[in-house]
Amino acid sequence: MSKTLVVLLGPTGVGKTDLSIRLADTFRMPIINADSRQIFREIPIGTAAPTAEQLARVKHYFVGTHQLTDYYSASAYEQDVLRLFKPQPEGEGLEMALLTGGSMMYIDAVCNGIDDIPTVDDQTRDWMKQRLADEGLPALVEELRTLDPEHYEIVDRQNPRRVVHALEICHMTGRTYTSFRTNTKKERPFRIIKIGLNRPREELYNRINLRVDQMIADGLLDEARHVYPLRHMNALNTVGFKELFAYLDGVWTLQEAVERIKGNTRRYMRKQLTWFKRDDQIAWFHPLQEDEIISFIHEQLDSQQSL
């Protein structure tokens, strides 16, 4: 198998972006973004998207390619990434690429595949969207507990999109969402090399705090004001915007909102690490171990060629 996907993952704030640019330069490979929010062009500050200079230096896929009003999912992302490796009119598709980001579901979708869950029709989606607005999340969570108690036990019950999607499937098909989940790993047309980045916990906390302060200095509040009319969109149901929307609604002071962004980002960072640590295929490094990471990739490529 000649095609290779290098996956550079890790928690938010660990330093993936800068290292990914240097690795992409070293191995002459494009970067595939695996941050589910960086695909939206209206929120580059809040998602710490690559800068114009970085985008010009290395070819990137799926950065600023969609609008906040576009519907997009991990399943669509899986198919879009796989398509890059297939023969194209202008060539044979990608031979080697670096997929990097911190969105667990997106990375998992590309590496392992997503169960073939039916696509929700527009009527059901609109109906459930209206129910969420009218009845609120707690009522829908309770309904999920009744209709699909197994999925209720594992779903993020604070995430409206996850809860609503499970109910959409239940109502549209007459089956539980759980019945469609087989967790069968799918074959891929490329070899996968997984590299995880991590730092000591206090180092991560400090970097997150500094990054949030820098985002505010760079104009995150103005960005939040600009997209405030779309605050109901799932793409904005994310750390950084939820807190600033609460400030704009008069719920918190700006200082309170900023401190909550820092705290919620640290909480999300811990969730990411818990998720990633379950994967024993990941080789872990400190971001400053760049030479060791490059050597590791070379070793993996050499072992692949010898097979």
N, C-alpha and C positions, 0 to 999 in steps of 0.2 A: 504494500500500500504506500504510494509515493506522497500522497497528500497529507499535510500535517496541520493541526490546529493547536497552537500554544495558548493555553488559558491562564491569564494572569489575574488572580482574584485576591480578595482581601477586604477588610472592613473599611468603612468610610473614613477618609482622612489619613490612611496609612501611607499614601504616596504612590498610588498605582499609575497616575497619569504621566508624571515626569519619567518614571522608569519605563513605561510602555513606549514612549517616544524613542528613547535610547535603544531599547531592544528591537524596535521596528527598524531603526536605522541600521543596527548591527546585522540583522538577518535579512534586510531588504524585503520586509513583508508589510502589508497594510494592516491597519487596526480595525477591528470590528467592535463597536461599542456595545457593552452589555450592561448599561445603566438605563433602566426603563424610563427614566424621566429626561435624560439627555436627548432623546429623540425629538422632544418638543422644542421648536425653535424660539418660542416666546420667553423661555425661562433659563437662559444660559448662566446667569449669576447664581440662582438658587440651586442649580444642579451641578455647579462647578464644572461646566462643560469645557472641553479643550479650547484654548484661545485661537484666534485667527492665525497667529504665527504657527502654532502647533498643527493646526489643520492644513496649513500650506506646506509644512515640512514633511508630513506623512499622510498618505491617503487614508481617510477615515470613512467607515460605513455607519449609517444610522445615527448621525449626530445632526440635530436640527432638521430632520427630514419630514416631520409631521407637525400639524397644528394641534393645539390643545383640544379642539373640537373633534378631531379624528378619533375613530375607534381603533384601538390597537391592543394586542394581547400577546402573551407569551407564546401561544400557538402560532400566531401569525409571524412572530419573530423567528421561531424555529424554522419555519418554511422559507422565510426570507434569507436567513443565513445559509441554509442548505443549498439554496439556489445559487449562491455565489460560487460554490465549488463545482457546479455542473457545467458542462460545455456551453459556451456562449457563442453568439454569431461571430465575435471577434477573437475567439480563442477557446482554450480548454477549461476556463474557469480558474479559480485560485488554486495554487499548489501548496501555499503555506500562508497562514495568517495568524495574527495575534488577537484573540478575543479577550477584552478586559473590561472590568466593571465590578459592581458589588450587588447587582440584582440577582438574588439567589434563584428565583424562578426562571429567569432568562437563561442563566448559565446552565441550569439543570435541563432546561428544554432543549438546548443545543447538544449537550453532552449525552443525555440519556433518552430524550424524546418525551413527548406528552401523550397521555392516553387519548384515544380517539373519542373525545366527548363531542356530542352533536353541537353544531353551531346554533345559537339561539336565534329564533326568528325575530323580526322587528316588532311584531305585535306583542310577543311575550316580553321582550326587553322594555318596550314603552310602558306596558302594564306594570311591571315590577318597579320601574323607575318611579312611576306615579305612586305606587304603594309605599315605597321608601319615603317619599316626600310627605305623604298623608299620614302614615302610621308610625313612622320612625323605626330606627334600627332595632331597638329592644323587642318590638313586637315580631319582627321578621326573624330575629334570632330564636325566639320561642317557637315560632312556626317550624323552623329548621330542626329544632330539637324533637319535634313531633314527627316530621316527615322523614328525617334521615338522622336518627340519633347517633349513628356511628360517625358520620362526618361532623356532626355538631361537636363531638368530643375533641376533634383535632383542628378544626378551622379556627382562624383568627377571628374571634367574634366581635372584635372592635373594627374590623375592616368591612365596610359596607359592600364593597365590590365582591369580596369572596363569599359573603353570606348571600347576597342577591343572586350571584351566578349559580350557586348551588340550588337555590329555590327555583330559578328559571328552568334549570334542567329537570327538576322534580315535576314541575307543573307542565312543561312542554312534552315530556316523554312518558309521564306516569310511572317512572322508575326513580329510584334514589340516585343521587349523584355518586354515592359510593359504588354502586353497581357498575359504573363505567370506569372506575379506577383499577387498573390491573397492575400498575407499576412495573411493567415489563420493559426492560432496557432495549432500545432499538439499535439496529446496526447503523453505523456511520461510515461515510465514504472517505474518512480521514483518520489518521492516528491522532490521539489526544495526549498532550503533555500538560499536566496541571501544576502550576506554581502558585503557592499561597504566600502572601506578604503579611507579616505581623510585626508588632512592636510591643514593648512592655506597656502594661495597661496605663500607667500614669503618663507615659510619653504620648499615647494615643489621646488620652483626655486633654492634654495640653494642646496638642495639634488641632483637635476639634474646636476647642475654645478659641484659639487664635484664628482658625479658618472662619468661624462664624463672625467674629469681629471684622475680619477682612471683607467678608461678603456684605456686611452692613455698610462698611466704608465704600465699597464698590457700587452701591446703589441697590441693594436687595429690596429695601423698602419701596423704592420707586417701581421696581419690577413687580412687586406684590400689588401695588396700587393699580398698575397697568392691567393686570390679569384679574383683579378683584371681581369684575362683572362675571367672570367664568368660575368663581370659587366653588360652584356646585359640581364641576367636572372632576371625575375620579383622578385625573392626572395631577390635580392640585391638592388632592387629599394626602399630603406628604409633609414631612418635617420641614420647617422653614416658612412655608406658606400658611399652613393652618394657624400657627402662632401669630403671624403678622396680620392675618385676616381677623383674628380675635382682637388684636390691638386696634385695627381700623374700625371694628365694631364697637370699640369703647369698653371691651371686657377687661383688658389689661393695659398697663402702661407700656411704653416701648421697651423700657428696661426689663420689665417682667417678661415680655414676649421674647426678648433676646435670650434671657436666662433659660427660659423654657425650651427654646430652640437648642441650646447647648445641652441641656439635660436629656431631651428627647433624642438628640443625635447620638449621645453616649449610650443611651438605651438601645437604639437601633444597631449601633456598632457591636454591642454584646450579643444581640440576636443574630447578627451576621456570623460572628465567630462560632457561636453554638451550632449553627447550620453547617458551616464549612468544616468544622472539626469532625463531623460524622463521616467525611469522605476520606478513606485511607489511601486514595490515589493521589492526594495532594502532597507535593514536596514543599516544605515550609522554609522561608528565608526571611531575614531582616531586609528591608529595602536597600540598605547600604551594602549588602552582599552582592553587588552587581556582577563582579567577576565570577563569583561562585554560581550565580544564576546562569550566566552565559555558558560557563563550562558544563553545567548540568544539561542545558538544552543541546549543546553539541554532543554530549554523551548519549542522550536519548536519540538524537538523529542518527548517530553512528550505529547504535544498536539496531535501529530500524533498518538501516541499509544492509546490515549483515544477516538479516533474517531471510 
